[in-house]
């Protein structure tokens, strides 16, 4: 009996304790919500007091937070929000894009880690849209989703502009004042400008956390060299070593150098040729033994015979970055899995690809000596690399080399390729020089990797067998034919809206879409068999055997090019990428919406794919709203 009373007493005390803790937590949450509301009110006041150039106040709606605490911004709210907060990570998403959903998940997780666990002052915001719908997306030229930018108050740019003004002669003051309008607002000098940096990785939460923390770090990014022994050791330990010489840590040039160091350390995902940054500071006697200029910048590379001196002003961000990008690469080197991303994605220069058989080392050295001289001669205009036919023959074929050895010029930025004459020697100095000059001045002949007629006919026969029909409606095209349709034959093809299904023969999802795509073509026919839209072309192309207008890395990829511009690939405003479920009724609606066609849904027979991969009709009475479907049905990330 005594034991029972004892346990009852313990239960009562436990209940009372729980109730007390609940009341305290409620008060704490209430106080936290009140603080958050006050912050939102303050933010609302800041936005509502934004002024136009005429001095008139503009009422801008208060930005809202989602359930994860991420700010939801509109075009009108974007600039005032960046003015209000010195550090903002912005995620650009598109509503119908599956990658954006995945990116938003990781972005939310990164925000939780930084704000809730590490007390970061960085604000996290999302702005949804695309370049056709959003002015901000268009201004930043956002084409890939999701995209992250880190926008911060940059205190260096105004200081650099003022420094440049002080160094200019009196005769140039009027011109400089006109160029300095960007840092003057409402008649008063600003102390900072908004500067946005790019996140160049996949949107994965820990990568985002590492990047933002690195950019916000207050510790010195570069390491200090104090004497000649440390200098020689640094040269031996670092493949690429940039050394800056400064009088003081207060110098604007030093601060700019540190800012550049942080960008290369945290903004780039580098496997090799990673630049290291060192400084000689407040040590004038030692600095003068290495550099004639203080402030100054010199680069030492283990694969280059001489050190290279930066002769431009250390207050010119663009010139310094161009110098770093040019000098941190060898004049001629082998491309492998370890440096492939650097050359094909990060290096902002055209590439000369030299495909050779590297079975004999003496031959490789002979080729290396020959092309290294061209690398020095054309430094800053292009980069020259060689690829082994023994290790990477698949990629050589993918590029379009008909034979090995061979030479090809590829400018990914301008989507231009040129093939060196396969019948000529790749060690003929005059012909190689003439070839490179014709590539750079545009006087050469564009090369497009294309399937021949026999290969196209085999693809068509495969479709006939798969569809079990003789007359296949979707037309196969090769690289040259697609170039005519999208870019070269304006008189014949300018009027058409063009849908292109880029496929890989080995991909299972592409194989599933072939019959669906054919059924879509049947749906878009009138009862008499004529085409419902006479300005619409439905095409397909093997993207593994033909050159494409875009880099196709994921299959299947479906583009729609509108008839609003010529060439149709001029701007990403003129094309759209299909990113919804690959179902007939969704795809037809998408075409109608993108092209501005009008069509009665009741006249459309809708076909879906069941769980067994079989086609079945969808009655109008059973249809539900697309948005509701997207929320209820699971979807896969491609």
Secondary structure, 3 states (H helix, E strand, C coil): CHHHHHHHHHHHHHHHHHHHHHHHHHHHHHHHHHHHHHHHHHHHHHHHCCECCCCCECCCCCCEECCCCCEEECHHHHHHHHHHCCEEEEEEECCCCHHHHHHHHHHHHHHHHHHHHCCCCCEEEEEECCCCCCHHHHHCCCCCCCEEEEEEEECHHHHHHHHHHHHCCHHHHHHHHHHCHHHEECCEECCCEEEEEECCCCCCHHHHHHHHHHHHCCCCCCEECCCHHHHHHHHHHCCEEEEEEECCCCCHHHHHHHHHHHHHHHHCCCCCCCEEEEEEECCHHHHCCCCCCCCEEEEEECCCCCCEECCCCCCCHHHHHHHHHHHCCCCEEECCCCCHHHHHHHCCCEEEEEEECCCCHHHHHHHHHHHHHHHHHCCCCEEEEEEECCCCHHHHHHHCCCCCCEEEEEECCCCEEEECCCCCCCCCHHHHHHHHHHHHHCCCCCCCCCCCHHHHHHHHHHHHHHHCCCCCCCEECCHHHHHHHHHHCHHHHCCCEEEEEEECCCCHHHHHHHHHHHHHHHHCECCCCCECCCCEEEEEEECCCCCCCCCCCCCCEEEEECCCCCCCCCCHHHEEECCCCCCHHHHHHHHHHHHCCCCCHHHCCEEEECCCCCEEEECHHHCCCHHHHHHHCCCCCC
